C-alpha cells in the first residue's frame, strides 16, 4: 500500500512494516521511519515524525538559505559526503578527477506494480500486479545535470523493503562513478549488536557478534565473488533473544564484490549501507547513459532472531528463487566425489549408481573428472568433451543407462575457468583474466576466463549446451574454485573501457551464462558452488535454488555453518551430503546416525563410497531415505527455527521445522562434546506449539501443547558418569530427532 501526505511525505506499508520518507527543507530526500507497520498516517503523525527544530552542536549549516538545517544530524535516504555531512556517502562522482559535491533534489515520483522476473539480471520479482508496490523517486542535480532515481519496493505480507538506485548522465560530459551504494538505512540509536557471517574455506558463514560503538565496521569482498570470508548479509539485533526484540538486516541480490557497513556517529545514530564495493570500482558514464545498482533487501522484525529467519526465508523463497522450486521435490542426490575423486570409469560409476538406486537415491551426479583428460585438478578445464578413457561409449550412453535405472542425471562444470593445457587456452590467450605484465598468479593450476567479454561467455555455452542435450541433463553443479587475481580484461582494453568496470562486468557475464542455460533448459536444477560456500548469496539463489554450502562435509562443522546460513537464507537452499567417517576434511569420527540427522534438514544427498559400507550401514541409509521421502517437504520447506542460542561457542544446537498449521514438528537436538556430571533434566521450550492441542512425542508420550510451549520438551538423558543404564546420549557428537504430532 502507498500513501502521500501533504505532497511531501511518502509512506509504503503493508500489514507488517512501514517505510516513511520525506522531502527535507533543502529539497533532498530524508528518512523518517522503518519498522513495524504504522497503518495509515495522519497529517499530525507526519508533522510529529518530521519535527526537528534545533541544530546539533559543532555542525555546519547546509546553506545560508535553510536556516539551522544541516545534513550532519539528519536521517537521509541517499546521503552524499561533504555538504555538511562528513560520514561515508552513498555516491561519489567525478569529472576529470575532480570530485563533484552532489545536490539531488526531489523532482517527481511514480508508482508501479509490475515487477516481472527477468533472467538477464538477478533482482526481486512479483507475480501479477497485486504483490508489489514500487515507488520511484526522481531526484535532479541541476548544476551537474544528473538524474538519480531511488527505487523502493514493498511486497504484500513481507517484512522487507527492496532498494536500488539508477543514475543517469544528462550532461554533455563523460563522468566517472567512483562509488554508488544500493541502499542506506538510518536508525535513531546504536543500541544494537551487529551480526555478520564470516569464516574461511571449510568454515563459512559462522555467526560473529560485535557491539556497536562510534566509528565504522564493515565486511566486504574483493575476490570477484561474495567469498568464503564474508557474506553480504549483516543484521543489527537489540538482543540475542530468539523470539523477541527488534532486528534490522540487509542483504544484496548480487554475487560480486560488495561492502556492507555500519557507521555510528558522535550522537549514537546508526547508518547501515550496502552495495558494490567502491574499492577497485569505477564506471564511465557517457552522455544519456545510465547505471543501476544491484538490489538490496532491508529486513525488519520485532520477533527476534526467529522473526528474522522468517522474514529472510519468506522473502527469498517468494521473490528471489524461482517459485517452480518451492514445492517441486528436491532429488536425493548421490554425488561420486568423495566416493571416487578422480579415480573412476564408466563401470565403477554404474556399480555405484545401481546400489544408490537400490537404497532409494534419486539423482546420480558425476562430479569433477569426466571430461578432457582430467585425472587431477591441474588440467582440462575449458575442454568440455567427455574423457574417452573413462567413458568409452560416450557420456550420452552413460546418461541413458542412468535414466533407465530411474535416476536423474547430474554433471559437474566449472565454466568460468580454463587450464593451461587446453586448446581453448592456446587458441585464445586473450580470453584469460590477467594483466599484461610478466608475473601472473595461478591458483589450483587454472586461470579465470574473461567473462567481461560476451564472446567468451557465448563460446563456453556453445561447448556446454551439446553435453546438456546429449545427456538430457537434469542437474548441474556449477563450481568456481579460484578467485580473481590481476583483474584485467584484454577485451575491455580493446574497447577502451576502464578496467575499473571489470569486476561488475564479470558478474554480468556470469549472469549471462545463467540466462543462456535457463532460457534453453528452464527445468534443469542448477546447484551453485564456489569451492564450496564461496558464492552463497541471493544473486546465486536467483538462478540456483540450492547451493553447496561448504567443501567441509563434516556434520559437526555443518551445525555451525547451517546455524549462520539460515539467518539469511532458506533451509531449502542448503544442500546437504552425508559423507564418510572419519571425515575427509577434518578427520573427525562421527556416527552415521548423527551425520544423517544433520543432513536431513534441507535437500538431502550422499557422498561416500557405498560399495564399501557394511550391510548394517546400508540398511540405515535405506531406512533414513524412506523416512526422509515421507517428510521431505517438511524438512525442505517447513518453517525453520533456532531453539538454542546462536552464540558460536554453544555446545548444543537445537533446530526445528514445522508445518503450516503446527500439527507436525521435528526437533533436532545435537550435542557436540560430552560434559562430566551433566544435568539429568533439561528442557527446551517450543514457542510454535499450539497450546490448545495435545501432541504425541516419538509415538509415545502424550503432552499438552501448553506444557510443551511453557515448560518445554524434555531433552535426552545425557551420560553423567554414573547413569549408564538410563542415559540416552553417550559420548561426543550425539543427536536425537524428535517427531511431534498433534493427536487432537
Residue, then its C-alpha position, 0 to 999 in steps of 0.5 A: x500500500x502507498x500513501x502521500x501526505x501533504x505532497x511531501x511525505x511518502x509512506x509504503x506499508x503493508x500489514x507488517x512494516x512501514x517505510x516513511x520518507x520525506x522531502x527535507x527543507x533543502x529539497x533532498x530526500x530524508x528518512x523518517x521511519x522503518x519498522x513495524x507497520x504504522x497503518x495509515x498516517x495522519x497529517x499530525x503523525x507526519x508533522x510529529x515524525x518530521x519535527x526537528x527544530x534545533x541544530x546539533x552542536x559543532x555542525x555546519x549549516x547546509x546553506x545560508x538559505x535553510x536556516x539551522x538545517x544541516x545534513x550532519x544530524x539528519x536521517x537521509x535516504x541517499x546521503x552524499x559526503x561533504x555538504x555538511x555531512x562528513x560520514x561515508x556517502x552513498x555516491x561519489x562522482x567525478x569529472x576529470x578527477x575532480x570530485x563533484x559535491x552532489x545536490x539531488x533534489x526531489x523532482x517527481x515520483x511514480x508508482x508501479x506494480x509490475x515487477x516481472x522476473x527477468x533472467x538477464x539480471x538477478x533482482x526481486x520479482x512479483x507475480x501479477x500486479x497485486x504483490x508489489x508496490x514500487x515507488x520511484x523517486x526522481x531526484x535532479x542535480x541541476x548544476x551537474x545535470x544528473x538524474x538519480x532515481x531511488x527505487x523502493x519496493x514493498x511486497x504484500x505480507x513481507x517484512x522487507x523493503x527492496x532498494x536500488x538506485x539508477x543514475x543517469x548522465x544528462x550532461x554533455x560530459x563523460x563522468x566517472x562513478x567512483x562509488x554508488x551504494x544500493x541502499x542506506x538505512x538510518x536508525x535513531x540509536x546504536x543500541x544494537x549488536x551487529x551480526x555478520x557471517x564470516x569464516x574461511x574455506x571449510x568454515x563459512x558463514x559462522x555467526x560473529x557478534x560485535x557491539x556497536x560503538x562510534x566509528x565504522x565496521x564493515x565486511x566486504x569482498x574483493x575476490x570477484x565473488x561474495x567469498x568464503x570470508x564474508x557474506x553480504x548479509x549483516x543484521x543489527x539485533x537489540x538482543x540475542x533473544x530468539x523470539x523477541x526484540x527488534x532486528x534490522x538486516x540487509x542483504x544484496x541480490x548480487x554475487x560480486x564484490x560488495x561492502x556492507x557497513x555500519x557507521x555510528x556517529x558522535x550522537x549514537x545514530x546508526x547508518x547501515x549501507x550496502x552495495x558494490x564495493x567502491x574499492x577497485x570500482x569505477x564506471x564511465x558514464x557517457x552522455x544519456x547513459x545510465x547505471x543501476x545498482x544491484x538490489x538490496x533487501x532491508x529486513x525488519x522484525x520485532x520477533x527476534x532472531x526467529x522473526x528474522x529467519x522468517x522474514x529472510x526465508x519468506x522473502x527469498x523463497x517468494x521473490x528471489x528463487x524461482x517459485x517452480x522450486x518451492x514445492x517441486x521435490x528436491x532429488x536425493x542426490x548421490x554425488x561420486x566425489x568423495x566416493x571416487x575423486x578422480x579415480x573412476x570409469x564408466x563401470x565403477x560409476x554404474x556399480x555405484x549408481x545401481x546400489x544408490x538406486x537400490x537404497x532409494x537415491x534419486x539423482x546420480x551426479x558425476x562430479x569433477x573428472x569426466x571430461x578432457x583428460x582430467x585425472x587431477x585438478x591441474x588440467x582440462x578445464x575449458x575442454x568440455x568433451x567427455x574423457x574417452x578413457x573413462x567413458x568409452x561409449x560416450x557420456x550420452x550412453x552413460x546418461x541413458x543407462x542412468x535414466x533407465x535405472x530411474x535416476x536423474x542425471x547430474x554433471x559437474x562444470x566449472x565454466x568460468x575457468x580454463x587450464x593451461x593445457x587446453x586448446x581453448x587456452x592456446x587458441x585464445x590467450x586473450x580470453x584469460x583474466x590477467x594483466x599484461x605484465x610478466x608475473x601472473x598468479x595461478x591458483x589450483x593450476x587454472x586461470x579465470x576466463x574473461x567473462x567481461x567479454x560476451x564472446x567468451x561467455x557465448x563460446x563456453x555455452x556453445x561447448x556446454x549446451x551439446x553435453x546438456x542435450x546429449x545427456x538430457x541433463x537434469x542437474x548441474x553443479x556449477x563450481x568456481x574454485x579460484x578467485x580473481x587475481x590481476x583483474x584485467x580484461x584484454x577485451x575491455x582494453x580493446x574497447x577502451x573501457x576502464x578496467x575499473x568496470x571489470x569486476x561488475x562486468x564479470x558478474x554480468x557475464x556470469x549472469x549471462x551464462x545463467x540466462x543462456x542455460x535457463x532460457x534453453x533448459x528452464x527445468x534443469x536444477x542448477x546447484x551453485x558452488x564456489x569451492x564450496x560456500x564461496x558464492x552463497x548469496x541471493x544473486x546465486x539463489x536467483x538462478x540456483x535454488x540450492x547451493x553447496x554450502x561448504x567443501x567441509x562435509x563434516x556434520x559437526x562443522x555443518x551445525x555451525x555453518x547451517x546455524x549462520x546460513x539460515x539467518x539469511x537464507x532458506x533451509x531449502x537452499x542448503x544442500x546437504x551430503x552425508x559423507x564418510x567417517x572419519x571425515x575427509x576434511x577434518x578427520x573427525x569420527x562421527x556416527x552415521x546416525x548423527x551425520x544423517x540427522x544433520x543432513x536431513x534438514x534441507x535437500x538431502x544427498x550422499x557422498x561416500x563410497x557405498x560399495x564399501x559400507x557394511x550391510x548394517x550401514x546400508x540398511x540405515x541409509x535405506x531406512x533414513x531415505x524412506x523416512x526422509x521421502x515421507x517428510x521431505x517437504x517438511x524438512x525442505x520447506x517447513x518453517x525453520x527455527x533456532x531453539x538454542x542460542x546462536x552464540x558460536x561457542x554453544x555446545x548444543x544446537x537445537x533446530x526445528x521445522x514445522x508445518x503450516x498449521x503446527x500439527x507436525x514438528x521435528x526437533x533436532x537436538x545435537x550435542x557436540x562434546x560430552x560434559x562430566x556430571x551433566x544435568x539429568x533434566x533439561x528442557x527446551x521450550x517450543x514457542x510454535x506449539x499450539x497450546x490448545x492441542x495435545x501432541x504425541x512425542x516419538x509415538x509415545x508420550x502424550x503432552x499438552x501443547x501448553x506444557x510443551x510451549x511453557x515448560x518445554x520438551x524434555x531433552x535426552x538423558x545425557x551420560x553423567x558418569x554414573x547413569x549408564x543404564x538410563x542415559x540416552x546420549x553417550x559420548x561426543x557428537x550425539x543427536x536425537x530427532x524428535x517427531x511431534x504430532x498433534x493427536x487432537 
